[in-house]
């Protein structure tokens, strides 16, 4: 039985107009994960932060020694790296750094 060209084009249009994704009705709830109140990474971070304590201002000579030690290792440091290495508040590190060198 020969197929007419109109029938072929109509079938092509119907197939192409059908959506690729369709809605499916589910019988039961699908739960692939279990909700967690607090993730392990957050718990570890909080414990580490609590054990380290707050950043307190050290003596001027101690901070100078630390800065000289780190600048002996590398000539250039990002300010945030120095804050993390010396464990000093950024404001106090800026004050000590401006007395020692040119801070940009």
Backbone as XML, in Angstrom:
<?xml version="1.0"?>
<chain id="A" units="angstrom">
  <residue number="1" name="UNK">
    <atom name="N" x="0.834" y="-1.162" z="0.000"/>
    <atom name="CA" x="0.000" y="0.000" z="0.000"/>
    <atom name="C" x="0.887" y="1.235" z="0.000"/>
  </residue>
  <residue number="2" name="UNK">
    <atom name="N" x="0.782" y="2.028" z="-1.011"/>
    <atom name="CA" x="1.619" y="3.216" z="-1.101"/>
    <atom name="C" x="1.159" y="4.294" z="-0.092"/>
  </residue>
  <residue number="3" name="UNK">
    <atom name="N" x="2.145" y="5.020" z="0.409"/>
    <atom name="CA" x="1.875" y="6.070" z="1.389"/>
    <atom name="C" x="1.891" y="7.408" z="0.668"/>
  </residue>
  <residue number="4" name="UNK">
    <atom name="N" x="0.888" y="8.194" z="0.915"/>
    <atom name="CA" x="0.817" y="9.475" z="0.244"/>
    <atom name="C" x="1.766" y="10.471" z="0.925"/>
  </residue>
  <residue number="5" name="UNK">
    <atom name="N" x="2.312" y="11.434" z="0.206"/>
    <atom name="CA" x="3.219" y="12.423" z="0.784"/>
    <atom name="C" x="2.562" y="13.260" z="1.877"/>
  </residue>
  <residue number="6" name="UNK">
    <atom name="N" x="1.268" y="13.485" z="1.790"/>
    <atom name="CA" x="0.564" y="14.274" z="2.787"/>
    <atom name="C" x="0.568" y="13.535" z="4.124"/>
  </residue>
  <residue number="7" name="UNK">
    <atom name="N" x="0.378" y="12.224" z="4.057"/>
    <atom name="CA" x="0.350" y="11.410" z="5.269"/>
    <atom name="C" x="1.724" y="11.396" z="5.944"/>
  </residue>
  <residue number="8" name="UNK">
    <atom name="N" x="2.788" y="11.327" z="5.183"/>
    <atom name="CA" x="4.148" y="11.310" z="5.719"/>
    <atom name="C" x="4.461" y="12.637" z="6.394"/>
  </residue>
  <residue number="9" name="UNK">
    <atom name="N" x="4.128" y="13.725" z="5.741"/>
    <atom name="CA" x="4.432" y="15.025" z="6.332"/>
    <atom name="C" x="3.579" y="15.262" z="7.576"/>
  </residue>
  <residue number="10" name="UNK">
    <atom name="N" x="2.344" y="14.764" z="7.563"/>
    <atom name="CA" x="1.491" y="14.927" z="8.729"/>
    <atom name="C" x="2.060" y="14.144" z="9.911"/>
  </residue>
  <residue number="11" name="UNK">
    <atom name="N" x="2.538" y="12.925" z="9.647"/>
    <atom name="CA" x="3.128" y="12.114" z="10.703"/>
    <atom name="C" x="4.397" y="12.776" z="11.236"/>
  </residue>
  <residue number="12" name="UNK">
    <atom name="N" x="5.204" y="13.341" z="10.379"/>
    <atom name="CA" x="6.419" y="14.052" z="10.807"/>
    <atom name="C" x="6.067" y="15.226" z="11.711"/>
  </residue>
  <residue number="13" name="UNK">
    <atom name="N" x="5.045" y="15.959" z="11.344"/>
    <atom name="CA" x="4.640" y="17.116" z="12.137"/>
    <atom name="C" x="4.125" y="16.676" z="13.501"/>
  </residue>
  <residue number="14" name="UNK">
    <atom name="N" x="3.338" y="15.598" z="13.519"/>
    <atom name="CA" x="2.819" y="15.110" z="14.794"/>
    <atom name="C" x="3.950" y="14.620" z="15.703"/>
  </residue>
  <residue number="15" name="UNK">
    <atom name="N" x="4.896" y="13.914" z="15.129"/>
    <atom name="CA" x="6.012" y="13.403" z="15.920"/>
    <atom name="C" x="6.872" y="14.550" z="16.436"/>
  </residue>
  <residue number="16" name="UNK">
    <atom name="N" x="7.142" y="15.523" z="15.611"/>
    <atom name="CA" x="7.998" y="16.631" z="16.027"/>
    <atom name="C" x="7.298" y="17.557" z="17.021"/>
  </residue>
  <residue number="17" name="UNK">
    <atom name="N" x="5.970" y="17.597" z="16.996"/>
    <atom name="CA" x="5.256" y="18.484" z="17.910"/>
    <atom name="C" x="5.026" y="17.841" z="19.278"/>
  </residue>
  <residue number="18" name="UNK">
    <atom name="N" x="5.253" y="16.530" z="19.399"/>
    <atom name="CA" x="5.121" y="15.867" z="20.703"/>
    <atom name="C" x="6.265" y="16.306" z="21.611"/>
  </residue>
  <residue number="19" name="UNK">
    <atom name="N" x="5.996" y="16.634" z="22.865"/>
    <atom name="CA" x="7.084" y="17.033" z="23.764"/>
    <atom name="C" x="7.999" y="15.844" z="24.077"/>
  </residue>
  <residue number="20" name="UNK">
    <atom name="N" x="9.280" y="16.138" z="24.230"/>
    <atom name="CA" x="10.231" y="15.075" z="24.519"/>
    <atom name="C" x="10.068" y="14.573" z="25.950"/>
  </residue>
  <residue number="21" name="UNK">
    <atom name="N" x="9.743" y="15.481" z="26.850"/>
    <atom name="CA" x="9.553" y="15.101" z="28.247"/>
    <atom name="C" x="8.081" y="15.265" z="28.612"/>
  </residue>
  <residue number="22" name="UNK">
    <atom name="N" x="7.589" y="14.283" z="29.317"/>
    <atom name="CA" x="6.192" y="14.337" z="29.719"/>
    <atom name="C" x="6.090" y="14.156" z="31.231"/>
  </residue>
  <residue number="23" name="UNK">
    <atom name="N" x="4.970" y="14.539" z="31.769"/>
    <atom name="CA" x="4.727" y="14.424" z="33.196"/>
    <atom name="C" x="4.320" y="12.987" z="33.499"/>
  </residue>
  <residue number="24" name="UNK">
    <atom name="N" x="4.921" y="12.435" z="34.577"/>
    <atom name="CA" x="4.567" y="11.087" z="35.000"/>
    <atom name="C" x="3.982" y="11.145" z="36.399"/>
  </residue>
  <residue number="25" name="UNK">
    <atom name="N" x="2.922" y="10.413" z="36.616"/>
    <atom name="CA" x="2.313" y="10.360" z="37.935"/>
    <atom name="C" x="2.996" y="9.239" z="38.721"/>
  </residue>
  <residue number="26" name="UNK">
    <atom name="N" x="3.461" y="9.584" z="39.907"/>
    <atom name="CA" x="4.145" y="8.605" z="40.743"/>
    <atom name="C" x="3.188" y="8.051" z="41.788"/>
  </residue>
  <residue number="27" name="UNK">
    <atom name="N" x="3.349" y="6.767" z="42.096"/>
    <atom name="CA" x="2.480" y="6.130" z="43.078"/>
    <atom name="C" x="2.894" y="6.442" z="44.506"/>
  </residue>
  <residue number="28" name="UNK">
    <atom name="N" x="4.219" y="6.548" z="44.745"/>
    <atom name="CA" x="4.709" y="6.801" z="46.100"/>
    <atom name="C" x="5.792" y="7.876" z="46.054"/>
  </residue>
  <residue number="29" name="UNK">
    <atom name="N" x="6.148" y="8.384" z="47.203"/>
    <atom name="CA" x="7.144" y="9.440" z="47.305"/>
    <atom name="C" x="8.528" y="8.846" z="47.052"/>
  </residue>
  <residue number="30" name="UNK">
    <atom name="N" x="9.294" y="9.501" z="46.200"/>
    <atom name="CA" x="10.655" y="9.075" z="45.923"/>
    <atom name="C" x="11.587" y="9.973" z="46.717"/>
  </residue>
  <residue number="31" name="UNK">
    <atom name="N" x="12.335" y="9.387" z="47.643"/>
    <atom name="CA" x="13.238" y="10.165" z="48.491"/>
    <atom name="C" x="14.626" y="9.541" z="48.402"/>
  </residue>
  <residue number="32" name="UNK">
    <atom name="N" x="15.490" y="10.146" z="47.627"/>
    <atom name="CA" x="16.824" y="9.592" z="47.418"/>
    <atom name="C" x="17.829" y="10.051" z="48.455"/>
  </residue>
  <residue number="33" name="UNK">
    <atom name="N" x="17.464" y="10.971" z="49.306"/>
    <atom name="CA" x="18.394" y="11.510" z="50.288"/>
    <atom name="C" x="17.685" y="11.626" z="51.629"/>
  </residue>
  <residue number="34" name="UNK">
    <atom name="N" x="18.482" y="11.699" z="52.653"/>
    <atom name="CA" x="17.930" y="11.929" z="53.975"/>
    <atom name="C" x="18.330" y="13.337" z="54.389"/>
  </residue>
  <residue number="35" name="UNK">
    <atom name="N" x="17.384" y="14.143" z="54.795"/>
    <atom name="CA" x="17.735" y="15.498" z="55.209"/>
    <atom name="C" x="18.607" y="15.485" z="56.460"/>
  </residue>
  <residue number="36" name="UNK">
    <atom name="N" x="19.598" y="16.376" z="56.482"/>
    <atom name="CA" x="20.540" y="16.444" z="57.588"/>
    <atom name="C" x="20.409" y="17.820" z="58.233"/>
  </residue>
  <residue number="37" name="UNK">
    <atom name="N" x="20.355" y="17.839" z="59.558"/>
    <atom name="CA" x="20.229" y="19.104" z="60.262"/>
    <atom name="C" x="21.488" y="19.943" z="60.091"/>
  </residue>
  <residue number="38" name="UNK">
    <atom name="N" x="22.647" y="19.319" z="60.307"/>
    <atom name="CA" x="23.917" y="20.025" z="60.153"/>
    <atom name="C" x="24.918" y="19.069" z="59.516"/>
  </residue>
  <residue number="39" name="UNK">
    <atom name="N" x="25.539" y="19.496" z="58.443"/>
    <atom name="CA" x="26.460" y="18.625" z="57.708"/>
    <atom name="C" x="27.771" y="18.456" z="58.462"/>
  </residue>
  <residue number="40" name="UNK">
    <atom name="N" x="28.472" y="17.377" z="58.160"/>
    <atom name="CA" x="29.727" y="17.036" z="58.849"/>
    <atom name="C" x="30.772" y="18.133" z="58.648"/>
  </residue>
  <residue number="41" name="UNK">
    <atom name="N" x="30.829" y="18.689" z="57.447"/>
    <atom name="CA" x="31.805" y="19.744" z="57.156"/>
    <atom name="C" x="31.576" y="20.951" z="58.055"/>
  </residue>
  <residue number="42" name="UNK">
    <atom name="N" x="30.309" y="21.321" z="58.254"/>
    <atom name="CA" x="29.999" y="22.466" z="59.111"/>
    <atom name="C" x="30.346" y="22.192" z="60.558"/>
  </residue>
  <residue number="43" name="UNK">
    <atom name="N" x="30.107" y="20.965" z="61.009"/>
    <atom name="CA" x="30.427" y="20.598" z="62.393"/>
    <atom name="C" x="31.934" y="20.658" z="62.611"/>
  </residue>
  <residue number="44" name="UNK">
    <atom name="N" x="32.712" y="20.127" z="61.657"/>
    <atom name="CA" x="34.177" y="20.173" z="61.767"/>
    <atom name="C" x="34.681" y="21.607" z="61.768"/>
  </residue>
  <residue number="45" name="UNK">
    <atom name="N" x="34.106" y="22.452" z="60.910"/>
    <atom name="CA" x="34.527" y="23.850" z="60.833"/>
    <atom name="C" x="34.258" y="24.569" z="62.148"/>
  </residue>
  <residue number="46" name="UNK">
    <atom name="N" x="33.078" y="24.357" z="62.713"/>
    <atom name="CA" x="32.733" y="25.004" z="63.981"/>
    <atom name="C" x="33.657" y="24.540" z="65.106"/>
  </residue>
  <residue number="47" name="UNK">
    <atom name="N" x="33.979" y="23.238" z="65.138"/>
    <atom name="CA" x="34.876" y="22.710" z="66.170"/>
    <atom name="C" x="36.273" y="23.304" z="66.023"/>
  </residue>
  <residue number="48" name="UNK">
    <atom name="N" x="36.759" y="23.414" z="64.776"/>
    <atom name="CA" x="38.093" y="23.980" z="64.533"/>
    <atom name="C" x="38.115" y="25.460" z="64.911"/>
  </residue>
  <residue number="49" name="UNK">
    <atom name="N" x="37.048" y="26.170" z="64.560"/>
    <atom name="CA" x="36.968" y="27.596" z="64.867"/>
    <atom name="C" x="36.926" y="27.818" z="66.380"/>
  </residue>
  <residue number="50" name="UNK">
    <atom name="N" x="36.200" y="26.961" z="67.084"/>
    <atom name="CA" x="36.104" y="27.088" z="68.530"/>
    <atom name="C" x="37.442" y="26.772" z="69.198"/>
  </residue>
  <residue number="51" name="UNK">
    <atom name="N" x="38.170" y="25.777" z="68.673"/>
    <atom name="CA" x="39.455" y="25.407" z="69.277"/>
    <atom name="C" x="40.524" y="26.482" z="69.027"/>
  </residue>
  <residue number="52" name="UNK">
    <atom name="N" x="40.465" y="27.138" z="67.862"/>
    <atom name="CA" x="41.454" y="28.183" z="67.560"/>
    <atom name="C" x="41.209" y="29.435" z="68.389"/>
  </residue>
  <residue number="53" name="UNK">
    <atom name="N" x="39.993" y="29.726" z="68.691"/>
    <atom name="CA" x="39.668" y="30.908" z="69.482"/>
    <atom name="C" x="39.671" y="32.167" z="68.634"/>
  </residue>
  <residue number="54" name="UNK">
    <atom name="N" x="39.475" y="33.296" z="69.313"/>
    <atom name="CA" x="39.448" y="34.576" z="68.608"/>
    <atom name="C" x="40.861" y="35.043" z="68.306"/>
  </residue>
  <residue number="55" name="UNK">
    <atom name="N" x="40.953" y="35.925" z="67.343"/>
    <atom name="CA" x="42.248" y="36.516" z="67.001"/>
    <atom name="C" x="42.520" y="37.657" z="67.962"/>
  </residue>
  <residue number="56" name="UNK">
    <atom name="N" x="43.524" y="37.513" z="68.782"/>
    <atom name="CA" x="43.852" y="38.582" z="69.717"/>
    <atom name="C" x="45.135" y="39.261" z="69.264"/>
  </residue>
  <residue number="57" name="UNK">
    <atom name="N" x="45.294" y="40.499" z="69.657"/>
    <atom name="CA" x="46.467" y="41.267" z="69.247"/>
    <atom name="C" x="47.688" y="40.811" z="70.027"/>
  </residue>
  <residue number="58" name="UNK">
    <atom name="N" x="48.725" y="40.471" z="69.297"/>
    <atom name="CA" x="49.977" y="40.085" z="69.922"/>
    <atom name="C" x="50.832" y="41.332" z="70.133"/>
  </residue>
  <residue number="59" name="UNK">
    <atom name="N" x="51.920" y="41.130" z="70.816"/>
    <atom name="CA" x="52.850" y="42.220" z="71.067"/>
    <atom name="C" x="53.474" y="42.676" z="69.750"/>
  </residue>
  <residue number="60" name="UNK">
    <atom name="N" x="53.877" y="43.930" z="69.703"/>
    <atom name="CA" x="54.433" y="44.506" z="68.470"/>
    <atom name="C" x="55.663" y="43.734" z="68.014"/>
  </residue>
  <residue number="61" name="UNK">
    <atom name="N" x="56.530" y="43.374" z="68.934"/>
    <atom name="CA" x="57.763" y="42.669" z="68.559"/>
    <atom name="C" x="57.463" y="41.275" z="68.004"/>
  </residue>
  <residue number="62" name="UNK">
    <atom name="N" x="56.456" y="40.592" z="68.571"/>
    <atom name="CA" x="56.086" y="39.275" z="68.069"/>
    <atom name="C" x="55.568" y="39.358" z="66.638"/>
  </residue>
  <residue number="63" name="UNK">
    <atom name="N" x="54.727" y="40.352" z="66.385"/>
    <atom name="CA" x="54.170" y="40.521" z="65.042"/>
    <atom name="C" x="55.273" y="40.878" z="64.050"/>
  </residue>
  <residue number="64" name="UNK">
    <atom name="N" x="56.217" y="41.725" z="64.463"/>
    <atom name="CA" x="57.336" y="42.075" z="63.590"/>
    <atom name="C" x="58.160" y="40.841" z="63.260"/>
  </residue>
  <residue number="65" name="UNK">
    <atom name="N" x="58.439" y="40.016" z="64.268"/>
    <atom name="CA" x="59.204" y="38.797" z="64.020"/>
    <atom name="C" x="58.483" y="37.870" z="63.045"/>
  </residue>
  <residue number="66" name="UNK">
    <atom name="N" x="57.171" y="37.741" z="63.230"/>
    <atom name="CA" x="56.399" y="36.901" z="62.316"/>
    <atom name="C" x="56.436" y="37.455" z="60.891"/>
  </residue>
  <residue number="67" name="UNK">
    <atom name="N" x="56.236" y="38.761" z="60.760"/>
    <atom name="CA" x="56.244" y="39.369" z="59.425"/>
    <atom name="C" x="57.592" y="39.208" z="58.746"/>
  </residue>
  <residue number="68" name="UNK">
    <atom name="N" x="58.686" y="39.429" z="59.487"/>
    <atom name="CA" x="60.017" y="39.270" z="58.902"/>
    <atom name="C" x="60.253" y="37.817" z="58.500"/>
  </residue>
  <residue number="69" name="UNK">
    <atom name="N" x="59.773" y="36.894" z="59.325"/>
    <atom name="CA" x="59.951" y="35.467" z="59.015"/>
    <atom name="C" x="59.233" y="35.111" z="57.714"/>
  </residue>
  <residue number="70" name="UNK">
    <atom name="N" x="57.998" y="35.610" z="57.572"/>
    <atom name="CA" x="57.238" y="35.284" z="56.366"/>
    <atom name="C" x="57.799" y="35.986" z="55.130"/>
  </residue>
  <residue number="71" name="UNK">
    <atom name="N" x="58.297" y="37.209" z="55.296"/>
    <atom name="CA" x="58.870" y="37.898" z="54.139"/>
    <atom name="C" x="60.245" y="37.356" z="53.775"/>
  </residue>
  <residue number="72" name="UNK">
    <atom name="N" x="60.896" y="36.618" z="54.667"/>
    <atom name="CA" x="62.127" y="35.918" z="54.291"/>
    <atom name="C" x="61.799" y="34.743" z="53.383"/>
  </residue>
  <residue number="73" name="UNK">
    <atom name="N" x="60.623" y="34.132" z="53.615"/>
    <atom name="CA" x="60.204" y="33.003" z="52.768"/>
    <atom name="C" x="59.825" y="33.475" z="51.372"/>
  </residue>
  <residue number="74" name="UNK">
    <atom name="N" x="58.973" y="34.504" z="51.302"/>
    <atom name="CA" x="58.506" y="35.035" z="50.017"/>
    <atom name="C" x="58.566" y="36.551" z="50.056"/>
  </residue>
  <residue number="75" name="UNK">
    <atom name="N" x="58.857" y="37.130" z="48.900"/>
    <atom name="CA" x="58.979" y="38.582" z="48.836"/>
    <atom name="C" x="57.611" y="39.259" z="48.837"/>
  </residue>
  <residue number="76" name="UNK">
    <atom name="N" x="56.631" y="38.659" z="48.159"/>
    <atom name="CA" x="55.308" y="39.265" z="48.031"/>
    <atom name="C" x="54.268" y="38.378" z="48.705"/>
  </residue>
  <residue number="77" name="UNK">
    <atom name="N" x="53.370" y="39.001" z="49.450"/>
    <atom name="CA" x="52.293" y="38.287" z="50.116"/>
    <atom name="C" x="50.990" y="39.031" z="49.890"/>
  </residue>
  <residue number="78" name="UNK">
    <atom name="N" x="49.923" y="38.296" z="49.731"/>
    <atom name="CA" x="48.596" y="38.905" z="49.734"/>
    <atom name="C" x="48.241" y="39.222" z="51.185"/>
  </residue>
  <residue number="79" name="UNK">
    <atom name="N" x="47.538" y="40.316" z="51.373"/>
    <atom name="CA" x="47.216" y="40.745" z="52.730"/>
    <atom name="C" x="46.396" y="39.687" z="53.467"/>
  </residue>
  <residue number="80" name="UNK">
    <atom name="N" x="45.464" y="39.073" z="52.759"/>
    <atom name="CA" x="44.627" y="38.053" z="53.393"/>
    <atom name="C" x="45.461" y="36.857" z="53.843"/>
  </residue>
  <residue number="81" name="UNK">
    <atom name="N" x="46.505" y="36.512" z="53.085"/>
    <atom name="CA" x="47.393" y="35.421" z="53.485"/>
    <atom name="C" x="48.161" y="35.778" z="54.749"/>
  </residue>
  <residue number="82" name="UNK">
    <atom name="N" x="48.620" y="37.018" z="54.844"/>
    <atom name="CA" x="49.329" y="37.449" z="56.053"/>
    <atom name="C" x="48.405" y="37.435" z="57.268"/>
  </residue>
  <residue number="83" name="UNK">
    <atom name="N" x="47.162" y="37.839" z="57.067"/>
    <atom name="CA" x="46.196" y="37.817" z="58.172"/>
    <atom name="C" x="46.004" y="36.381" z="58.650"/>
  </residue>
  <residue number="84" name="UNK">
    <atom name="N" x="45.892" y="35.447" z="57.726"/>
    <atom name="CA" x="45.698" y="34.040" z="58.101"/>
    <atom name="C" x="46.945" y="33.445" z="58.746"/>
  </residue>
  <residue number="85" name="UNK">
    <atom name="N" x="48.117" y="33.781" z="58.232"/>
    <atom name="CA" x="49.365" y="33.220" z="58.765"/>
    <atom name="C" x="49.675" y="33.748" z="60.163"/>
  </residue>
  <residue number="86" name="UNK">
    <atom name="N" x="49.529" y="35.054" z="60.361"/>
    <atom name="CA" x="49.908" y="35.645" z="61.643"/>
    <atom name="C" x="48.809" y="35.522" z="62.691"/>
  </residue>
  <residue number="87" name="UNK">
    <atom name="N" x="47.561" y="35.202" z="62.254"/>
    <atom name="CA" x="46.417" y="35.101" z="63.162"/>
    <atom name="C" x="46.188" y="36.411" z="63.918"/>
  </residue>
  <residue number="88" name="UNK">
    <atom name="N" x="46.326" y="37.518" z="63.198"/>
    <atom name="CA" x="46.118" y="38.843" z="63.767"/>
    <atom name="C" x="44.900" y="39.478" z="63.120"/>
  </residue>
  <residue number="89" name="UNK">
    <atom name="N" x="44.208" y="40.364" z="63.834"/>
    <atom name="CA" x="43.103" y="41.096" z="63.214"/>
    <atom name="C" x="43.642" y="41.974" z="62.073"/>
  </residue>
  <residue number="90" name="UNK">
    <atom name="N" x="42.888" y="42.101" z="60.999"/>
    <atom name="CA" x="43.370" y="42.877" z="59.841"/>
    <atom name="C" x="43.756" y="44.313" z="60.177"/>
  </residue>
  <residue number="91" name="UNK">
    <atom name="N" x="43.006" y="44.959" z="61.066"/>
    <atom name="CA" x="43.280" y="46.359" z="61.394"/>
    <atom name="C" x="44.641" y="46.486" z="62.081"/>
  </residue>
  <residue number="92" name="UNK">
    <atom name="N" x="44.913" y="45.611" z="63.051"/>
    <atom name="CA" x="46.186" y="45.699" z="63.761"/>
    <atom name="C" x="47.344" y="45.346" z="62.836"/>
  </residue>
  <residue number="93" name="UNK">
    <atom name="N" x="47.117" y="44.407" z="61.923"/>
    <atom name="CA" x="48.178" y="44.050" z="60.979"/>
    <atom name="C" x="48.466" y="45.207" z="60.026"/>
  </residue>
  <residue number="94" name="UNK">
    <atom name="N" x="47.445" y="45.947" z="59.649"/>
    <atom name="CA" x="47.652" y="47.131" z="58.810"/>
    <atom name="C" x="48.475" y="48.178" z="59.548"/>
  </residue>
  <residue number="95" name="UNK">
    <atom name="N" x="48.214" y="48.370" z="60.826"/>
    <atom name="CA" x="48.956" y="49.359" z="61.612"/>
    <atom name="C" x="50.426" y="48.960" z="61.695"/>
  </residue>
  <residue number="96" name="UNK">
    <atom name="N" x="50.700" y="47.691" z="62.033"/>
    <atom name="CA" x="52.087" y="47.233" z="62.121"/>
    <atom name="C" x="52.762" y="47.255" z="60.756"/>
  </residue>
  <residue number="97" name="UNK">
    <atom name="N" x="52.002" y="46.848" z="59.726"/>
    <atom name="CA" x="52.574" y="46.811" z="58.383"/>
    <atom name="C" x="52.887" y="48.183" z="57.836"/>
  </residue>
  <residue number="98" name="UNK">
    <atom name="N" x="52.066" y="49.172" z="58.148"/>
    <atom name="CA" x="52.316" y="50.527" z="57.640"/>
    <atom name="C" x="53.521" y="51.143" z="58.309"/>
  </residue>
  <residue number="99" name="UNK">
    <atom name="N" x="53.844" y="50.718" z="59.539"/>
    <atom name="CA" x="55.040" y="51.223" z="60.206"/>
    <atom name="C" x="56.296" y="50.594" z="59.615"/>
  </residue>
  <residue number="100" name="UNK">
    <atom name="N" x="56.181" y="49.359" z="59.150"/>
    <atom name="CA" x="57.361" y="48.638" z="58.659"/>
    <atom name="C" x="57.627" y="48.869" z="57.174"/>
  </residue>
  <residue number="101" name="UNK">
    <atom name="N" x="56.574" y="48.930" z="56.389"/>
    <atom name="CA" x="56.774" y="48.984" z="54.940"/>
    <atom name="C" x="55.638" y="49.752" z="54.278"/>
  </residue>
  <residue number="102" name="UNK">
    <atom name="N" x="55.714" y="49.845" z="52.970"/>
    <atom name="CA" x="54.691" y="50.512" z="52.189"/>
    <atom name="C" x="53.599" y="49.489" z="51.892"/>
  </residue>
  <residue number="103" name="UNK">
    <atom name="N" x="52.399" y="49.735" z="52.395"/>
    <atom name="CA" x="51.282" y="48.819" z="52.189"/>
    <atom name="C" x="50.401" y="49.359" z="51.081"/>
  </residue>
  <residue number="104" name="UNK">
    <atom name="N" x="50.128" y="48.520" z="50.092"/>
    <atom name="CA" x="49.281" y="48.951" z="48.969"/>
    <atom name="C" x="47.889" y="48.401" z="49.120"/>
  </residue>
</chain>
